[in-house]
């Protein structure tokens, strides 16, 4: 398996729910990214995709 890259887009600003407006990760997901397993990172990316769909509605 290849390395799971961070979804960071260098638009770091947290909304009122402590979710980054750039990558849609929570503050904890951002903080823990380096220690997460690849499977956990893929889970975070899936959650970010769900957040983006909800945001775009």
N, CA, C and O atoms as CSV, one atom per row, in Angstrom:
chain,resi,resn,atom,element,x,y,z
A,1,UNK,N,N,0.855,-1.191,0.000
A,1,UNK,CA,C,0.000,0.000,0.000
A,1,UNK,C,C,0.891,1.241,0.000
A,1,UNK,O,O,1.922,1.273,0.672
A,2,UNK,N,N,0.491,2.252,-0.751
A,2,UNK,CA,C,1.268,3.481,-0.783
A,2,UNK,C,C,0.861,4.388,0.368
A,2,UNK,O,O,-0.172,4.187,1.007
A,3,UNK,N,N,1.681,5.371,0.613
A,3,UNK,CA,C,1.424,6.312,1.701
A,3,UNK,C,C,0.135,7.090,1.447
A,3,UNK,O,O,-0.129,7.514,0.322
A,4,UNK,N,N,-0.660,7.274,2.491
A,4,UNK,CA,C,-1.881,8.068,2.398
A,4,UNK,C,C,-1.499,9.521,2.684
A,4,UNK,O,O,-1.054,9.860,3.781
A,5,UNK,N,N,-1.680,10.356,1.685
A,5,UNK,CA,C,-1.274,11.754,1.813
A,5,UNK,C,C,-2.332,12.585,2.522
A,5,UNK,O,O,-3.529,12.313,2.432
A,6,UNK,N,N,-1.868,13.585,3.217
A,6,UNK,CA,C,-2.746,14.505,3.925
A,6,UNK,C,C,-3.629,15.265,2.936
A,6,UNK,O,O,-3.168,15.640,1.858
A,7,UNK,N,N,-4.881,15.493,3.293
A,7,UNK,CA,C,-5.775,16.265,2.424
A,7,UNK,C,C,-5.611,17.775,2.572
A,7,UNK,O,O,-6.372,18.544,1.985
A,8,UNK,N,N,-4.635,18.196,3.345
A,8,UNK,CA,C,-4.433,19.622,3.606
A,8,UNK,C,C,-4.263,20.394,2.296
A,8,UNK,O,O,-3.495,19.993,1.422
A,9,UNK,N,N,-4.990,21.504,2.176
A,9,UNK,CA,C,-4.893,22.373,1.002
A,9,UNK,C,C,-4.347,23.753,1.377
A,9,UNK,O,O,-4.452,24.703,0.601
A,10,UNK,N,N,-3.774,23.849,2.554
A,10,UNK,CA,C,-3.158,25.078,3.060
A,10,UNK,C,C,-4.144,26.236,3.149
A,10,UNK,O,O,-3.793,27.391,2.906
A,11,UNK,N,N,-5.377,25.908,3.501
A,11,UNK,CA,C,-6.410,26.907,3.740
A,11,UNK,C,C,-6.928,26.644,5.150
A,11,UNK,O,O,-8.107,26.353,5.353
A,12,UNK,N,N,-6.031,26.752,6.106
A,12,UNK,CA,C,-6.307,26.305,7.468
A,12,UNK,C,C,-7.029,27.376,8.283
A,12,UNK,O,O,-6.467,28.407,8.652
A,13,UNK,N,N,-8.272,27.086,8.539
A,13,UNK,CA,C,-9.088,27.955,9.381
A,13,UNK,C,C,-10.224,27.098,9.903
A,13,UNK,O,O,-10.925,26.452,9.124
A,14,UNK,N,N,-10.410,27.085,11.209
A,14,UNK,CA,C,-11.448,26.246,11.804
A,14,UNK,C,C,-12.775,26.991,11.873
A,14,UNK,O,O,-12.828,28.181,12.182
A,15,UNK,N,N,-13.850,26.251,11.575
A,15,UNK,CA,C,-15.176,26.843,11.709
A,15,UNK,C,C,-15.650,26.732,13.156
A,15,UNK,O,O,-14.878,26.337,14.030
A,16,UNK,N,N,-16.895,27.071,13.412
A,16,UNK,CA,C,-17.432,27.059,14.772
A,16,UNK,C,C,-17.502,25.660,15.370
A,16,UNK,O,O,-17.665,25.516,16.581
A,17,UNK,N,N,-17.381,24.621,14.533
A,17,UNK,CA,C,-17.397,23.238,15.013
A,17,UNK,C,C,-16.006,22.623,15.067
A,17,UNK,O,O,-15.869,21.406,15.197
A,18,UNK,N,N,-14.970,23.459,14.969
A,18,UNK,CA,C,-13.570,23.008,14.948
A,18,UNK,C,C,-13.290,22.059,13.795
A,18,UNK,O,O,-12.573,21.070,13.949
A,19,UNK,N,N,-13.870,22.374,12.624
A,19,UNK,CA,C,-13.596,21.642,11.395
A,19,UNK,C,C,-12.922,22.617,10.434
A,19,UNK,O,O,-13.397,23.733,10.224
A,20,UNK,N,N,-11.805,22.174,9.854
A,20,UNK,CA,C,-11.050,23.024,8.938
A,20,UNK,C,C,-11.876,23.305,7.685
A,20,UNK,O,O,-12.438,22.385,7.091
A,21,UNK,N,N,-11.948,24.571,7.283
A,21,UNK,CA,C,-12.725,24.922,6.095
A,21,UNK,C,C,-12.015,24.502,4.806
A,21,UNK,O,O,-12.639,24.458,3.746
A,22,UNK,N,N,-10.729,24.195,4.885
A,22,UNK,CA,C,-9.972,23.773,3.705
A,22,UNK,C,C,-10.065,22.289,3.431
A,22,UNK,O,O,-10.444,21.879,2.334
A,23,UNK,N,N,-9.718,21.473,4.429
A,23,UNK,CA,C,-9.664,20.018,4.215
A,23,UNK,C,C,-10.824,19.266,4.855
A,23,UNK,O,O,-11.012,18.075,4.605
A,24,UNK,N,N,-11.595,19.958,5.674
A,24,UNK,CA,C,-12.768,19.394,6.351
A,24,UNK,C,C,-12.435,18.319,7.379
A,24,UNK,O,O,-13.264,17.458,7.675
A,25,UNK,N,N,-11.228,18.369,7.918
A,25,UNK,CA,C,-10.885,17.489,9.035
A,25,UNK,C,C,-11.168,18.219,10.339
A,25,UNK,O,O,-11.119,19.447,10.406
A,26,UNK,N,N,-11.468,17.434,11.380
A,26,UNK,CA,C,-11.628,18.014,12.705
A,26,UNK,C,C,-10.258,18.377,13.250
A,26,UNK,O,O,-9.234,17.928,12.735
A,27,UNK,N,N,-10.246,19.181,14.280
A,27,UNK,CA,C,-8.990,19.554,14.914
A,27,UNK,C,C,-8.227,18.314,15.380
A,27,UNK,O,O,-7.012,18.233,15.201
A,28,UNK,N,N,-8.929,17.351,15.974
A,28,UNK,CA,C,-8.274,16.117,16.430
A,28,UNK,C,C,-7.727,15.308,15.265
A,28,UNK,O,O,-6.643,14.734,15.371
A,29,UNK,N,N,-8.459,15.252,14.151
A,29,UNK,CA,C,-7.976,14.511,12.983
A,29,UNK,C,C,-6.706,15.147,12.422
A,29,UNK,O,O,-5.791,14.441,11.997
A,30,UNK,N,N,-6.652,16.454,12.421
A,30,UNK,CA,C,-5.450,17.163,11.954
A,30,UNK,C,C,-4.287,16.877,12.905
A,30,UNK,O,O,-3.184,16.537,12.476
A,31,UNK,N,N,-4.553,17.020,14.184
A,31,UNK,CA,C,-3.510,16.841,15.198
A,31,UNK,C,C,-2.940,15.423,15.180
A,31,UNK,O,O,-1.733,15.241,15.341
A,32,UNK,N,N,-3.792,14.427,14.988
A,32,UNK,CA,C,-3.373,13.030,15.079
A,32,UNK,C,C,-2.923,12.424,13.755
A,32,UNK,O,O,-2.502,11.268,13.735
A,33,UNK,N,N,-2.996,13.154,12.655
A,33,UNK,CA,C,-2.740,12.597,11.327
A,33,UNK,C,C,-1.442,11.793,11.263
A,33,UNK,O,O,-1.426,10.697,10.701
A,34,UNK,N,N,-0.383,12.307,11.814
A,34,UNK,CA,C,0.931,11.645,11.700
A,34,UNK,C,C,1.004,10.314,12.455
A,34,UNK,O,O,1.859,9.484,12.146
A,35,UNK,N,N,0.137,10.101,13.425
A,35,UNK,CA,C,0.204,8.857,14.203
A,35,UNK,C,C,-0.889,7.858,13.809
A,35,UNK,O,O,-0.931,6.747,14.338
A,36,UNK,N,N,-1.764,8.245,12.890
A,36,UNK,CA,C,-2.822,7.341,12.452
A,36,UNK,C,C,-2.259,6.278,11.504
A,36,UNK,O,O,-1.307,6.527,10.766
A,37,UNK,N,N,-2.861,5.103,11.541
A,37,UNK,CA,C,-2.501,4.059,10.579
A,37,UNK,C,C,-3.078,4.449,9.216
A,37,UNK,O,O,-3.922,5.340,9.127
A,38,UNK,N,N,-2.621,3.784,8.166
A,38,UNK,CA,C,-3.154,4.075,6.840
A,38,UNK,C,C,-4.665,3.832,6.788
A,38,UNK,O,O,-5.394,4.606,6.168
A,39,UNK,N,N,-5.133,2.776,7.427
A,39,UNK,CA,C,-6.578,2.505,7.443
A,39,UNK,C,C,-7.339,3.611,8.164
A,39,UNK,O,O,-8.418,4.009,7.725
A,40,UNK,N,N,-6.791,4.103,9.253
A,40,UNK,CA,C,-7.436,5.197,9.976
A,40,UNK,C,C,-7.443,6.468,9.122
A,40,UNK,O,O,-8.425,7.209,9.128
A,41,UNK,N,N,-6.364,6.720,8.397
A,41,UNK,CA,C,-6.305,7.888,7.514
A,41,UNK,C,C,-7.357,7.779,6.419
A,41,UNK,O,O,-8.007,8.768,6.081
A,42,UNK,N,N,-7.526,6.584,5.866
A,42,UNK,CA,C,-8.550,6.384,4.839
A,42,UNK,C,C,-9.948,6.625,5.412
A,42,UNK,O,O,-10.819,7.161,4.728
A,43,UNK,N,N,-10.156,6.230,6.660
A,43,UNK,CA,C,-11.433,6.503,7.331
A,43,UNK,C,C,-11.662,8.011,7.476
A,43,UNK,O,O,-12.766,8.505,7.247
A,44,UNK,N,N,-10.614,8.725,7.855
A,44,UNK,CA,C,-10.718,10.186,7.994
A,44,UNK,C,C,-11.057,10.811,6.639
A,44,UNK,O,O,-11.908,11.697,6.555
A,45,UNK,N,N,-10.387,10.347,5.578
A,45,UNK,CA,C,-10.668,10.889,4.245
A,45,UNK,C,C,-12.116,10.626,3.835
A,45,UNK,O,O,-12.743,11.474,3.200
A,46,UNK,N,N,-12.645,9.471,4.191
A,46,UNK,CA,C,-14.044,9.154,3.889
A,46,UNK,C,C,-14.976,10.083,4.662
A,46,UNK,O,O,-15.987,10.536,4.126
A,47,UNK,N,N,-14.641,10.363,5.909
A,47,UNK,CA,C,-15.458,11.274,6.711
A,47,UNK,C,C,-15.401,12.692,6.138
A,47,UNK,O,O,-16.402,13.409,6.138
A,48,UNK,N,N,-14.228,13.087,5.654
A,48,UNK,CA,C,-14.093,14.408,5.029
A,48,UNK,C,C,-14.971,14.495,3.782
A,48,UNK,O,O,-15.605,15.523,3.542
A,49,UNK,N,N,-15.011,13.433,2.995
A,49,UNK,CA,C,-15.837,13.415,1.791
A,49,UNK,C,C,-17.313,13.544,2.172
A,49,UNK,O,O,-18.065,14.247,1.496
A,50,UNK,N,N,-17.730,12.879,3.239
A,50,UNK,CA,C,-19.113,13.000,3.699
A,50,UNK,C,C,-19.407,14.425,4.154
A,50,UNK,O,O,-20.470,14.970,3.859
A,51,UNK,N,N,-18.464,15.023,4.872
A,51,UNK,CA,C,-18.648,16.410,5.321
A,51,UNK,C,C,-18.776,17.352,4.131
A,51,UNK,O,O,-19.586,18.279,4.151
A,52,UNK,N,N,-17.967,17.110,3.085
A,52,UNK,CA,C,-18.018,17.968,1.903
A,52,UNK,C,C,-19.386,17.846,1.228
A,52,UNK,O,O,-19.955,18.850,0.799
A,53,UNK,N,N,-19.915,16.630,1.132
A,53,UNK,CA,C,-21.234,16.442,0.517
A,53,UNK,C,C,-22.307,17.185,1.316
A,53,UNK,O,O,-23.181,17.825,0.731
A,54,UNK,N,N,-22.246,17.107,2.623
A,54,UNK,CA,C,-23.225,17.798,3.471
A,54,UNK,C,C,-23.087,19.308,3.329
A,54,UNK,O,O,-24.082,20.033,3.304
A,55,UNK,N,N,-21.842,19.774,3.237
A,55,UNK,CA,C,-21.571,21.201,3.113
A,55,UNK,C,C,-22.074,21.747,1.789
A,55,UNK,O,O,-22.559,22.876,1.720
A,56,UNK,N,N,-21.957,20.943,0.733
A,56,UNK,CA,C,-22.330,21.392,-0.614
A,56,UNK,C,C,-23.831,21.355,-0.862
A,56,UNK,O,O,-24.291,21.826,-1.902
A,57,UNK,N,N,-24.605,20.804,0.069
A,57,UNK,CA,C,-26.067,20.727,-0.111
A,57,UNK,C,C,-26.727,22.045,0.192
A,57,UNK,O,O,-27.948,22.161,0.093
